[in-house]
Amino acid sequence: MDSVSLLRFDINKLKSSYRAKVSQSFFKTGKGQYGEGDIFIGLTVPQCRMLSKKYLDLSKSEVGKILKSKIHEERLIALLILVEKFSKGDNKKRKEIFDFYLKNIKYINNWDLVDLSADKIVGAYLLDKDKNILLKLVLSKNIWERRISVISTFNFIKNGKFDWTLKISKILLNDGHDLIQKAVGWMLREVGKKSIAVEKTFLNKYYRKMPRTMLRYAIERFSEKERQKYLKGVV
């Protein structure tokens, strides 16, 4: 039995019809919803992490095979393997994984897949490099590419660099999808954890233009009094 078959054998031993049903609902897989057609078999994230560590030695072609799977958890395991390989890799390996990630970006097609990989691969690779690929992603019609663009900047935030988060947040101010609004609000909140002055300067300029969901996420850590001022537009 080859490595991919062994991995799938281990996956099937852990599947749960109950958890699968819950996930199908939670990740909005119904007709017309953002995760339409996605298939879950009921593994938890810790189980996926465990399997990604067990099968860390899968080749690039083998990782590609499971990344293209119709099963959500298989795609997640593939991404977790890539994240781990990236963290342990030299510059050449990191570039190879970054390029592979972007080449297969259409398979990174739900918010958890984005959130568990984008800043750790795309953001980490671009930290000290030209970041204009993020402008291409943020202007995409594909929601997941837009989410990758903003979540990737989480890595920059962790390193005390906020310009690209603010630049992308400004572009996405009028985005109509709540998953983008939540992502932008979350990243602005993370900026605030590093520099509340930077976050408030941005909010004071743009909060009246923000969708309420985005604003609520951004001001979540503010005092109740401050939150109400922003929500009522009296800052």
C-alpha positions as CSV (number, residue, x, y, z in Angstrom):
1,M,0.0,0.0,0.0
2,D,1.4,3.4,-1.0
3,S,1.7,6.4,1.4
4,V,-1.5,8.1,0.2
5,S,-3.5,4.9,0.6
6,L,-2.1,4.4,4.1
7,L,-3.0,8.0,5.0
8,R,-6.5,7.5,3.7
9,F,-6.8,4.2,5.6
10,D,-5.9,6.1,8.8
11,I,-8.4,8.9,7.9
12,N,-11.2,6.4,7.5
13,K,-10.5,4.8,10.9
14,L,-11.1,8.3,12.5
15,K,-14.2,9.4,10.5
16,S,-17.4,10.2,12.3
17,S,-20.8,10.5,10.6
18,Y,-22.1,12.7,13.5
19,R,-19.2,15.1,13.3
20,A,-19.4,15.1,9.5
21,K,-23.0,16.2,9.7
22,V,-22.2,19.0,12.1
23,S,-19.4,20.2,9.9
24,Q,-21.5,20.1,6.7
25,S,-23.8,22.6,8.5
26,F,-21.2,24.7,10.2
27,F,-19.2,25.2,7.0
28,K,-22.2,26.1,5.0
29,T,-22.1,23.3,2.3
30,G,-25.7,23.6,1.1
31,K,-26.8,24.8,-2.3
32,G,-25.9,28.5,-2.8
33,Q,-23.8,28.7,0.3
34,Y,-20.1,29.5,0.4
35,G,-19.0,25.9,0.9
36,E,-21.5,24.4,-1.5
37,G,-20.6,20.8,-2.3
38,D,-17.7,20.4,0.2
39,I,-17.6,16.9,1.7
40,F,-16.7,16.3,5.3
41,I,-16.1,12.9,6.9
42,G,-15.9,14.1,10.5
43,L,-12.2,14.5,11.6
44,T,-11.3,17.1,14.2
45,V,-8.5,19.6,13.6
46,P,-6.3,17.9,16.3
47,Q,-6.8,14.6,14.5
48,C,-5.8,16.2,11.2
49,R,-2.7,17.7,12.8
50,M,-1.7,14.3,14.2
51,L,-2.0,12.7,10.8
52,S,-0.1,15.5,9.1
53,K,2.8,14.9,11.5
54,K,2.7,11.1,10.9
55,Y,2.8,11.6,7.1
56,L,5.1,14.6,7.0
57,D,7.4,12.7,4.6
58,L,4.9,12.6,1.8
59,S,6.4,13.9,-1.5
60,K,5.1,17.0,-3.2
61,S,3.2,15.0,-5.7
62,E,1.6,12.9,-3.0
63,V,0.6,16.1,-1.0
64,G,-0.8,17.5,-4.3
65,K,-2.9,14.4,-4.7
66,I,-4.6,14.8,-1.3
67,L,-4.8,18.6,-1.7
68,K,-7.0,18.0,-4.8
69,S,-9.3,15.7,-2.8
70,K,-13.0,16.3,-2.7
71,I,-12.8,15.5,1.1
72,H,-12.3,18.6,3.2
73,E,-10.2,17.0,5.9
74,E,-7.8,15.5,3.3
75,R,-7.2,19.0,1.9
76,L,-6.6,20.3,5.4
77,I,-4.1,17.6,6.2
78,A,-2.3,18.4,2.9
79,L,-2.1,22.1,4.0
80,L,-0.9,21.2,7.5
81,I,1.9,19.1,5.9
82,L,2.9,22.0,3.7
83,V,2.9,24.4,6.7
84,E,5.2,22.0,8.7
85,K,7.5,21.5,5.7
86,F,7.7,25.2,5.2
87,S,8.6,25.9,8.8
88,K,11.4,23.4,8.7
89,G,12.6,24.2,5.1
90,D,15.5,26.3,3.8
91,N,15.0,29.3,1.5
92,K,14.8,27.0,-1.6
93,K,12.2,24.7,0.0
94,R,10.2,27.6,1.2
95,K,10.0,29.2,-2.3
96,E,9.0,25.8,-3.7
97,I,6.2,25.4,-1.2
98,F,5.0,29.1,-1.7
99,D,4.9,28.5,-5.5
100,F,3.1,25.2,-5.0
101,Y,0.5,26.8,-2.7
102,L,-0.3,29.5,-5.2
103,K,-0.4,27.1,-8.1
104,N,-3.0,25.0,-6.2
105,I,-4.9,27.9,-4.6
106,K,-8.2,26.8,-6.0
107,Y,-8.2,23.9,-3.6
108,I,-7.8,26.2,-0.6
109,N,-11.5,26.8,-0.6
110,N,-13.0,27.2,2.8
111,W,-12.2,29.7,5.6
112,D,-10.5,27.2,7.9
113,L,-8.2,26.0,5.1
114,V,-7.2,29.6,4.5
115,D,-6.8,30.5,8.2
116,L,-4.6,27.6,9.1
117,S,-2.2,28.1,6.2
118,A,-2.1,31.5,4.6
119,D,-0.1,33.5,7.1
120,K,2.2,30.6,7.8
121,I,3.1,30.1,4.1
122,V,2.2,33.1,2.0
123,G,2.7,35.7,4.8
124,A,5.9,34.1,6.1
125,Y,7.4,33.8,2.6
126,L,6.6,37.4,1.7
127,L,7.7,39.0,5.0
128,D,10.9,40.3,3.6
129,K,10.0,40.3,-0.1
130,D,7.9,42.1,-2.7
131,K,4.3,41.7,-1.6
132,N,2.4,42.8,-4.8
133,I,1.0,39.3,-5.3
134,L,-1.3,40.3,-2.4
135,L,-2.8,43.1,-4.5
136,K,-3.6,40.5,-7.2
137,L,-5.3,38.3,-4.7
138,V,-7.2,41.0,-2.9
139,L,-8.8,42.1,-6.2
140,S,-9.9,38.6,-7.1
141,K,-13.5,37.7,-7.6
142,N,-12.8,34.5,-5.6
143,I,-13.7,35.0,-1.9
144,W,-10.9,32.6,-0.8
145,E,-8.2,34.4,-2.7
146,R,-9.4,37.7,-1.1
147,R,-9.3,36.1,2.4
148,I,-5.9,34.7,1.7
149,S,-4.6,38.2,0.9
150,V,-5.8,39.7,4.2
151,I,-5.0,36.7,6.5
152,S,-1.5,36.4,5.0
153,T,-0.8,39.8,6.6
154,F,-1.2,38.2,10.1
155,N,2.4,37.2,9.8
156,F,3.5,40.8,9.1
157,I,1.5,41.9,12.1
158,K,3.2,39.4,14.4
159,N,6.5,41.0,13.2
160,G,5.3,44.5,13.9
161,K,4.6,45.5,10.3
162,F,1.1,46.9,9.7
163,D,1.2,48.8,6.4
164,W,0.0,45.9,4.2
165,T,-2.8,45.0,6.6
166,L,-4.0,48.5,6.5
167,K,-3.6,48.8,2.7
168,I,-5.6,45.6,2.1
169,S,-8.2,46.5,4.7
170,K,-8.8,49.8,2.9
171,I,-9.3,47.9,-0.4
172,L,-11.8,45.5,1.3
173,L,-13.8,48.2,3.1
174,N,-16.8,47.7,0.9
175,D,-16.5,44.0,0.4
176,G,-20.0,42.5,0.7
177,H,-19.1,39.0,2.0
178,D,-19.3,38.6,5.7
179,L,-16.3,36.2,5.7
180,I,-14.2,38.9,4.3
181,Q,-15.6,41.5,6.7
182,K,-14.8,39.2,9.6
183,A,-11.3,38.6,8.4
184,V,-10.5,42.3,8.0
185,G,-12.0,43.1,11.4
186,W,-10.0,40.3,12.9
187,M,-6.7,41.5,11.4
188,L,-7.4,45.1,12.5
189,R,-8.0,43.8,16.0
190,E,-4.6,42.0,15.8
191,V,-3.0,45.2,14.8
192,G,-4.5,46.8,17.9
193,K,-2.9,44.2,20.1
194,K,0.4,45.4,18.8
195,S,-0.4,49.1,18.5
196,I,-3.8,50.4,19.6
197,A,-2.7,53.8,18.2
198,V,-2.3,52.4,14.7
199,E,-5.6,50.6,14.8
200,K,-7.5,53.6,16.1
201,T,-5.9,55.9,13.6
202,F,-7.2,53.6,10.8
203,L,-10.6,53.2,12.4
204,N,-11.2,56.9,13.1
205,K,-10.6,57.5,9.4
206,Y,-12.7,54.7,8.0
207,Y,-15.1,53.3,10.6
208,R,-18.2,55.1,9.2
209,K,-17.6,53.3,5.9
210,M,-17.1,49.9,7.4
211,P,-19.8,47.2,7.3
212,R,-21.0,46.6,10.9
213,T,-19.6,43.1,11.0
214,M,-16.1,44.3,10.1
215,L,-16.3,47.1,12.7
216,R,-17.7,44.8,15.5
217,Y,-14.8,42.4,15.0
218,A,-12.2,45.3,14.9
219,I,-13.4,46.8,18.2
220,E,-14.1,43.6,20.1
221,R,-11.4,44.3,22.7
222,F,-12.4,47.9,23.3
223,S,-14.2,48.9,26.4
224,E,-18.0,48.9,26.2
225,K,-18.1,52.7,26.3
226,E,-15.6,52.9,23.4
227,R,-17.5,50.2,21.4
228,Q,-20.7,52.1,21.7
229,K,-19.1,55.3,20.5
230,Y,-17.9,53.6,17.3
231,L,-21.1,51.8,16.7
232,K,-23.1,55.0,17.2
233,G,-20.7,57.0,15.0
234,V,-19.8,59.6,17.7
235,V,-16.0,59.0,17.9
